[in-house]
Amino acid sequence: MFKIIHWIIFFCLIEAKPQAFDDFYTAINSIDGDSILKHFHFLASDSVQGRGLGSQGIEIAAKYISNKFQQYGLKPNPKSNNYFQEIPMHGSLPLNSSELKIYNLDSVITLRYSQDYYLYKAGQQTYIPSPLEMVFVGYGIVAPEYDYNDYQTVDVTGKIVVYLDNEPKSEDPDYFNGQNPTHYSFAEVKRQIALSRGAAGTIIIPFENYTDWNFVKRDFDLEDINLAYSITSNLSLIINPECVNHIFKDSGYYFEDIVKMYYSHKMKSFELKTRLSFKGAFKERNFVEKNIIGFIPGVDTKLKDTYLIISAHYDHLGIGIPVNGDSIYNGALDNAIGVSVLMEIARVFSKLSVAPKRTVIFIAFTGEEKGLLGSTYYCDNPVFPLYKTIANVNIDGIAFFRDFKSIVGVGAQYSSLEDKLLETANRYQLTVEDIPDEFNSITAFTNSDNYAFALNGVPSILILEGISNKTKSREEVIEAFIDFYLNRYHTPLDDLNQYIDIVAAERHAKIIFDFCFSLSNSSIAPEWKKDAPFLKAKLRNIAEKR
């Protein structure tokens, strides 16, 4: 009774017709765990070969999803008259025959690919035939708001810069967010800062984000894939800390000294006495990938030309390094289950007797695992105007446990989507929690497709289950999350052998549907908060009618 009363109040607030309540109630209760499970078993099976980019397996998955969109009666991409948005991509796999040499005052050291270093970004244009000078630049950060500049005392023009993978730590929450990370800790942000200062290339020393070189291998011993129009021409390496002293030789410092600088909060930048050359050998290919797009037109005369995007990525890592004899990286929880829920929500929306006021767009993105490529391409080439897109609700992972008592709105703190999430949670007697301290709140938002929309001015959110649970302790829930990320995430063990609580998945799907239904029928569009870092992009979209 409690939930029904809250739904009645909700329908009054959105000024819905009386029959809309019955329509909604019938729709939400038709969300079917068995339907989700059927999609999941297909998309996470070995037959789709881990849904790697440019593979036959991901083609099979794309056809499966597009066929479902067609069965549900979704309208196709109006720019292609089918359900696909085609994306030119370029793949580059560095070979062990690549030559990276470090020149010091009296010798030349050749580093070994995969054992001593990986390419953070790869491309045939990455070629340094003549040795270039190198400079250590601390964390590689320029942050005016914190009066911090690692480049202030050094000239890096035409040189290779070397930096740690983290940022200054502080007890002061107003200085680099205290103990929590800021976006300055991101490798891509550091790389862009270096290039903007005139650097010819970058070398990352993994110090905090990776504690074991085997974890680096897991993330980088794969083909590097980029949008065809954004292939890098600058050297970008990640180096094994065990051999980093080859770089620091004769500089007056060793890596141990850098570690002391970090812990004493006395980081400094300085010229290195070594130089570097690189001659890459690559196996390359060009291919076309696909986002899958279907939509339900809105029916309100004033709101039908505004858009809500509900998304999930359907790609994974394909076939890779065998683990216990298994080389297929199925990506069951990441993100076959998420895109299965997306399809079920699309089916239920399509069954409404009265369509939502706003147009609802469903997108299965490709290329998320390689750096949000599909969502980035969509934002660069929007099918529907971004300035009229009210929000993106992204689905990346579904609840582990059926008895969750809380939810987390990743990214909700930046916009009024936070208020809408609280309203939804109240209808289910749930609380809304922050991301637990045990997890990185910044990367939780930036590691999935919702971030591409935020960067392009569209309020976005990822709704996850919280750690409060009726039958499990906080410690048990956190332990289960950590166990997945340490032992199965991005490995062949994320497969159909994992237990899926389909009741939890169905419950989570209903909450997302409720949230999206509310957004699609509300006359009030979500807005960025005044201090949100994405507000300027939204204003730019409006000014440019992009």
N, C-alpha and C positions, 0 to 999 in steps of 0.2 A: 504493500500500500504506500509505503514511504516513497518508493521510486516513482510510482504512477502519479502521485501528487506533484512531485518535482517535474515530471514530464508535462503535466497539464499546465503548470506555471510557465514552463519553457515555451510551450506552444502559444500561450497568450502573449509572451514577450515578443515572439517573432511575428505576431499578427497572422497566424495561420488559420485557415478555414477549419471548422469543426471536424470534417472528415479526414483532415491531414493527420490528426492524432492516430486514428485507427490505421491509416495507411502506414505511418511510421512504425507503429507498434507491431503491425504484421510483418513489415520489412525486417526490422531488427531481430525479431524472433525467428526469421527464416535463415539467418546466418547459420551455416551448417559446418560443424567441425569435420564431418566426413568428406564434404566437398573440398575443404582446405587440404585435408590429408591426401585426397586423390591427386590434386595438383602437385603437392609436395613430393609424393612418392615418384611421380614422373620426373620432376625437375631435379631431384637429388639423386636420381638413379645413375648407374654407370653408363647407361645408353646415351646420355648427353655429355659424357666425357668431361665433366667438371665445368662446362659452359665457358671455356677459355675463349678469349677474343680471337676472331679469325678462324675458328674451328668449325668443323661440321656439327659438333655437338651444340654450339650456341645457335647455329642456324636452325637446328631441330627445335630448340627451346623457343626461339623467336616465332617460329611457325605455330607452335603449340599455343603460345600466349595470344598471338594475333587471331588465331582461329577462335579462341574463347571470346575475345573482344567482339568478333563478328557474330558469334552465336548469341551473345547478350544484347545484340542490337545497338552497340555503340557506334556512333558516327566515326568514320575514318579521318585521318589527317587531311585537312582541307587543301593542303599545299601539294599533296602527292596522290590524293584519291585512293590511297591504301592506308594500312595501319603503320607504315614505317616512315621514319625519318633517317635517311641514309647519311652515314658519317665517314668521310675518308680518314683512314688511320695509317700510321707508319710504325712498323715493328723493327726493333734493332736488338740483336742478341750479341753482346761482346764475347769474343772468343779468347781462349787462354793464350793464344799467340800474340795478343796485344802487348805492347812494350811500354812500360812505365819506368823511367830511369830517374834516379836522384843523384845529382852531381854535387859532391862536396869538394873541399880544397885539395884532396889528394886521391880520390877514388870515385868510381861510379857504381852505384848499387841498382840492380834491376829487381823491382818488386813483382811478385807473382799474382796474377789476376785470380780472384776468389779466395786465395789464402791470405794475401796481404792487403787487398783493396777490392772494392767494387765501384762501378760507375753509378753514381746517384741518378744522373741523366745521361742517356747515350744517344749517339748519332754519328753518322759517317763524317760530318763536318768537324767533329771533335778531333783536332790534329794539331800538335805542337812540335814541329820538327826541330826548332832551335830552343835550347834550354832557357826557361824564363825564371826570373827571380821570384822569391817567395817571401811573404810577410805573415807573421802571426798576429791576429787581430782579436785575441781574447774570445769573446762570445760572438763576434761579428755583428754587433748590434749598433744601430743609431736610433735612439729613442728620445726625441726632444722633450716629451712630456715628463720624462724622468731625469732630464739634464744629463743624459748618458750618451757617450760617443766613443766606440772602440777605434774609430778611424781618425780621431782628432790629431794624433801625433805622427801618423805614418802616411806615406804616399803609396797607393796601391795601383796606380794607373799602369795597365799592361802587365801586371804581376799576378801570381797565384796567391790567393789569401787562404790562410789556415785558421780554423776556429773550432771551439768546443760546440757540442750539440745542444747546450742548455743555455741558461741565462742567470744573471745575478739573483741570489736568494737573500731574503730579508725577513725580519720579523714584522716589518712595517707594511701593513696591507696597502698603503698608498704608494709603495715603491716596488715596481714589477709585481704587483698583486700579492706581495708577501710570499708565503710558501706555495701559493698556487701559480701555475704557469700562465704566461700571457702569450699572445700570438708571436711575439719576438723569439720564442723558443722553437718555432716551426722552421724546418730545414729550408722550405721554399722561400719563406720571408727573408732568411739570412742570405740565401743565394741572390735574391732580387736586390737586396741592399748592396751586396758586393758588386754586382754588375752595374748598379747605378753609380757606384764610386769609381768605375773604370777598370775593375779587375778583369783579368783574362780568364779566370777560372777559380774554383773553390775546392777546398778539401775539408771535410767534416771529420772531426775526431769524436767517435762515439764515447761518451763519458757517463751520461745519465740515462738516456733513452734506451741504450743497449748495454747490458751488463755482460753479455757473452757473444763472441763472434758468431756462434752458431745461430743466434737469433738474427744477426745481420744476414747470414747466408739464406735463412728462410725467407727474408723479405726481398733480397736483391739477386738471388741466383735464378732469375727468371728473365724472360724477354722484356725489354723496356718498350712500352707502347705509348705513343703520343698522337694527338690530333695532327693530321698531315700538315697543317699550316703552322704548327708550333714546335717543329723539331729544333732541338737545341744545337747551337754551334759553339758553346762554351764548355770547357772541361769542368766536370763536377764529380768529385770522388768522395767516397767514405773509406777511411783507412783503418786498418787493424791497429789498435793501441799498442800491441806488442812490437810493432816495427816503426812506430811513429818517431822514435829517437833518431832514425836516419835523417829525418827532416830537420830536427833541432841540432844536429851535430855542428859544433864550432860556433854556435850562437851565444854560448855562455849560459844556456838553460837546457835542462832536460825535461821530459814530460812530468817527472816527479816534482819538479819546481812549479810547473803549471798547476798541478793538483794542489800544491801548498797555497798558491795564489788564490785558487778558488775557495778553499776553506778559510783563508784569512781575509777574504773579501778585498784583495789587493791585486786584481787582475791588471795586466799591462800588455800593451802591444809593442812589437819590436820587429826589426828587419831580421830575416834569416840569412845564413851564409850559404845555404844550399840553393840549387836550382833544379828545375824539373823539365823533362820532355816526355811527350806521349805520342805514340803511334798506335792507333786503335785498329783492331781487326774485327769485323762485324759480319754477322749473317743478317741480312735485311729483307724486308718484304713490305709491300703496300697492299692494303685490302680495305673493304668497306664493311662497317658495322651498322647496326640499326637500333635506334630507339623505337619503342612500340607505343603508339599513341591512339587512344580512342576517347570519345567524349559524349556527354549527354547535354544537349542544348538547354539553357535556362528558359523559363517561361515568363518571367516578369518583364514587362515592357521596359522598365528602367534599369534592371539589374542583369538582364540576359547577356549583355555584352561585357560583363565582368566575369572573372575566371578563378576557380579554385583548382589547384593541381594536387592530385594525390599520387604519390610515386613510390616506387621500390626498385632497387636494381636487381637485374636477373643474371648478370655475369658473375663468374668466379675465376679461379686461377687455372682451370684446365688440367693438363697433365704435367707433372713436375717430378722433383726428386722423390724416389720411392721411400716410403716409411713402412717398415715391416712388410715389404713386398708389394705395397699398394702405392701406385703412382697417380691415381685419380683423386684430384682435390674437389670433392663433390660439392662443398659449400652448402650443406644441408640447412644449418641455422644461419649461414651467411651466404646467400640470403634467399634460398629456395623457399623457406617458410614465409618470409616476408612478402615475396611476390605472389605466393599462393593466397595470402590474405588479401593482397591488392585485388586479385582476380575475383575473390569472393565478395569483396565490398563493391566492386564494379557490377557484379551480377545482381546484388541486392538493390543498388541504386537504380539499375535498369528496370527492376520490377515495380518501382513506385508507380502508382496510378496517376499521380501528378508529379511531374519532374520538378527539381529544385528551382528556385528563383534565379540563381546564378548558374552559369555553365560550369559543369564539373568535368575536369579533364583527368584521365587516367594515363600515366606514363610508366612503362617498364624501361628503366634506363640501362644502357650498356656501359661498360668501361669504368664503372665506379671503382673497382679494385685497382685500376691503374692511374688513379688520380682524378676521379669525378669527371671522366672524359665525356660521357654521354650528356650529363646535366650541364656541363660547361658548354658543350656544343649547342645544346638547346638554348641556353641563355644568350649565346652569341648569335644564334639564328632562331629566334622565337617563332613558333607557329602561331601563338596567340600573344597579343601585345603584353609586355611585361608591366607597363604602367597601369594596365587594367587587371592585372593578376593580383588578387587580394592576398593570397597565401599559398604556401606549399606545405602539405602535410606528408612527411616522408615516413616510410616504413622500412626499417632495417633491423631485423631481429624481433622476435615475438616472445611473450612471457614464458618463462620456464615452469612456473608453479601456479596452479589454479587458485590458490587461496591468498593471492596478493591483496594487501589492504591499502596499498598506495601506488601512485604512478609518478613518473618523472617526466617533465616536459623539457627536453633538451633544447636549449635555445629560447625557451619561453620567456626568460627574464629580459629579453631585448625588446619585446613588443607586447601589445595588448592581447596577444594570443594567450598570455599567462592568465588573464581574467576569464577568457573563454574556457580554458582548461579547468580552472577552479569550478566553474559552473557545471561542467561535465562531470567532474569528480564528485561533486555533491549529489548528483543524481544517482550515483552508485555507492554512496556512503564511503568514498575513498578519500584519502588525504593526498595532497601533492607534496612531494619531497624534493629536496635538492639532490644533485648527484652526490653519492657518498664520498667522503674524503679519500677513501681507498682508491678511487678512480679519478682519472684526469678529466675535469669538467670541460676544459677547453677543447681537447681533441675529440671528446664525445660529440661535440657539435660540428667540428671541422672535418671529420673523417667520413662524412656521408653526403649524399646529394643535396640535402637541405642547405648545406653551406654554400653551394654554387648559387642557389637562389638568393640567399642572404647577401652575398657579395654583389649581386645584381639588383639589390633593393627590394626584394620580395620577402615579406615576413615569413619565417619558416620555423618548423618545429618537428621534432622526432619524439614520439610518445612511447615510453618504455615502462615496464613494471618497476615498482619501487622495491625496497628491501624489507618493508614491513609486511608480515605474513601472519595469517591466523594460526597456522600449524607448525611453522618453522621459525627458529630464532634468527635474529639479524646475522649472527655469525655463520649459521648454516647457509643462508641465502648468499652472502658474500663469498663464502668458500666455494659454492657451486659456480658462481660467476668467474671467479679467479681460476678455478680448475679448468673451465672451458677455455679461457683465453690463454692459459699457459700450456695446456696439453692437447687441445683439439683445434683451436682457431687457426685457420690458414694451414691446416695439415690434412692429409687424406682421412684422418680420424673423424672429421666433421662430415659424417656420412649417414646413411639410413640406419646404421646400428645404434645411433643415438636415440635415447628415449625422448619422444615428443608427447607432452601432456596436451592432448587435443582439446580438453576442456579449457585449459588455460589459453590456448590459441584462440578458441571460439570466443571466450570472454573478452580477451584483448581486442579481437576484431570488432566486437560490438561496441566497445568504448570508442575505438577509432571512427567507426561508422557514425555513432552518435555525435561525436565532435565535428566531423565533416558535414553531416546533415545540418547541424546548427549553423556552421559557417556559411553553407551554401544557401541558406534561407534567411540569414540575417541581413537587415538593411544597412547595418553598420560594418564597414570593412575594418580589418585589423590595421593598427598603425604602429610604426616604430616608436619607441620611447625617445625622448629628446636627447638622451645621452648615448643612444645606440650607435655603434660605429658604422652601421649600414644605412643610416638615414639619408646621407648625402647621395648615395646611389639611387635611392627611391626618388628624391627630388630631381635628380638628373634625368631619370626615366620619364617623369612627368613633363619636364621642360622640353625634352626631345621627342615626346610621344613615342617612345621606344617600346 
